[in-house]
Amino acid sequence: MRTSGAMRRIIVVGPSGAGKTTTGRELGARLGLPFVELDGLFWEPGWKQAQPETFKRRMRTAVSSDSWILDGNYMSAASLEVSWPRADTIVWLDLRRRTTVRRVTVRTVSRGLRRTVLWSGNRESIRRALAGGSIIRWAWSSHGKYVSRYGALMRDPVWGHLSWVRLRSPREVRAWLRSLVPGTAL
């Protein structure tokens, strides 16, 4: 676990419900860095995915400055070609499946009942949450791939320039965030 040194270009990854956005925002507030939610760059109105070149262009803009925090698991060419080479730190929220699926379920139901507006005017709905391809089912079925994917990337020499922070519980996440001295990113 990395606890010292400058962190200026950070990507927060982990399964759905791990707390990537919450952690990214808190990091931004503590370190004085701008935060970008990759879902906001990816999703178009009507839950349509941005075209690959559009997403890549948006990513280039997001990482064009000297410091930033991104959250999301977009392992497309846009992410691996644009943001990962520029990053200096990966914060991997490697929480248990039962924790993340519970969080996704509560979050999705809450957003559906409140009709919370998300990216590009999209809203989650209870009907959508119960559908075959729902985010809840996605959170359950995709959890294991994140452990494999990020474990392999962490060992891959291509990404040897990156410092990794692997946090395995909500308690570890909170303790790590508290350990950061505000304004030490630069």
Phi, psi and omega in degrees: 000131180272130180230355180223170181095163183285134173237114182236336180226099192242137173242127179257121183234167178150172182292164175305134179088002181284341181103028182301312182292314179300314179295316179299317178295318179295318176302314179302316180293318182289322186261354180070036181246147177289143182248135178233125177269114185298332176302325179292335177273336188269319188271132175260168176306147180075023181056034175269141178281141175296148175299147183308316180291326177294314179298317180298317178298316178297321178296315179304316178297317182297327184255015182284341180275175182282343181212142182188164172229129176244149170234144176140162184252027183287104183260025179286176176304323181303315183285309184292330180272332188257304188271320185298317178297331181273340183291156171244342184218137170246124174257111184258111177272094186260065182274159181295151180303316183297326178291313185289321180292321176300314180297317179297318180298310180298314181298315183294314179297316179300313179296321180295316180292322181276350182059042182297129177278127179254215185292136176056030178082003180287151178227144171278153178226157178298318179301314180296323181294332181266355182288166182304320182260033187292161177297330180292314177295320178301315181299320180291310188283334185265352186306311183298328182294331180291321177299313180295312184299308184285330174298316179293317180295324180295327180272346185287123181298340176302327183255025181296342179284347184272141167267138182247138171240111181252116183245128190251004178205158175303324179297316178297320179299311181299316181296318180296315179299317179296332183286343182283133178275124181306137176079014183265007184292326188266000000 
